[in-house]
Amino acid sequence: MEAWLATLDHPILDIPLGRWLLAMLVLLAAVGAQRLFLKHFHLLTSKLASRTETLLDDMLLKASERPARYLLLLIGILATMHILNPPKAAFPIVELVDQAGKIVSIAIGVWFLWRLIDGLAAYFSARARRTDSAIDDQLVPFIAKTLKIFLVITGLLVIAQNMGYSVSGLIASLGIGGIAVAMAARDTIANVFGSIMILVDRPFMVGDWIKTDAFEGVVEEIGFRSTKIRTFAKTLVNVPNSHLANMVIDNIDARHVRRVKMRIGLTYDTTPAQMQQAIEGIERILAEHPGVDQHYKLVKFDEFEASSLSIFLYYFTVSKVWEEYLQVRQEVNMQIMELLDQLGLEFAFPSRTVYLRHEQTGGSH
C-alpha cells in the first residue's frame, strides 16, 4: 500500500501521478456526462414540453441542447486543469485556461441566445402567416436580425472586457458614430417606425381600397420604407410610411356594405295616386332583391324640383365588391324602369315651358 501511495506521489512533469489520474477520471466523466446528456435530452424535453400547451418552452429547450453539451465539456476541461494545477513557474497555464474558459462560456451563452432568437422568430413568423397583414411577416425577420446584431456586439464587448481591454472609449466612439448614423438615416428610421405603427394600428391591409386627401387606390405592398398604392388610373404611388402613418385614411373596404344614393324625377303630370303606387312598388323591389341589405333603406317623395317630382332612394348592397355592387344597382334600376312603364309614368328631364300671350290693341290698320 505504501508503495502504491508512493507511486501516486511520483511526479510527472512536476505534477504527481495521482493528480494526473484524477484529472483523467474527471475528464472522462465530463465526456460521459456529455454523451449521457445527449442520449436522454430528447426524452426529457418531450416529457416536460408535453405538460404545457405553448411551444415557447419547446423552443427554449431546443435552443439550449447543443450549447449545454459544450458547456458540460468546458466545465470538465476547467475542472481537469484545476485538479492538475501545474506549477506556475513551469506551466503558467491555469490562468490562461481560466481566461479562455470565460471567453468560451460567453461565446456559448451568445450561441444559446442566437438559437433562441431563431426559435422565437420561427414561432412568431408562423403566427404572422395566419394574419391578413403582410407587414408583420416582414417585421419578424427584421426584429430577429436586429436582435442578433445587438447580441453579437454585446458579446464582443463583454469578451473584450474580460480580456482586459477598456471598452469605455469604444462605447463612447460607438455612441458618437451612432448619433451620426441616426442623423443621416433619420428618414429611414422614421419610415420603419411608421411601418410599426401601421402594423399596430392596422388602418388597412394589402388589397384594401383606401382614400386620402392626396391619392386613392388599392394597397399592393406594405414595406419597411414605403407603401405601394395602385391607383384606379393604374399608376403606382409609393408613399413613405412616416407620412402615411400621419395621414387621415378612409378605408373604403372596411365597410361591410356599400351605399346607393340616387334620385328619380317624374313629370309633373304624375297624380298623387300614381306617386303612391310608384313609391310602394320601389319599396317592394328593394325588399325582394337578394342583393339589397334589408337593415336600412329609404324611398321617399321629398322634393318639388324645377322640372320634376323627385323620389329619393337610399339603400345598401350586401356585397361591397365593385362589380357585384354595380350589378345589383343595374338590376334594381331595370326593375324600377319596368314598374314606371307599367304605371304609365315618365321620367322628367330638364325642360322649360314658355307661355306666349297675345294682346289685341284698338286702332285702324
Secondary structure, DSSP 4 states (H G I P E B T S, - for coil): -HHHHHHHT-EETTEEHHHHHHHHHHHHHHHHHHHHHHHHHHHHHHHHHTT-S-SHHHHHHHHHHHHHHHHHHHHHHHHHHHHH---TTT-TTHHHHHHHHHHHHHHHHHHHHHHHHHHHHHHHHHHHHTSS-SHHHHHHHHHHHHHHHHHHHHHHHHHHHHTT---HHHHHHHHHHHHHHHHHTHHHHHHHHHHHHHHHH----TT-EEE-SS-EEEEEEE-SSEEEEEETTS-EEEEEHHHHTTS--EEGGG-SSEEEEEEEEE-TT--HHHHHHHHHHHHHHHHH-TTEEEEEEEEEEEEE-SS-EEEEEEEEES---HHHHHHHHHHHHHHHHHHHHHTT--B--S------------S--
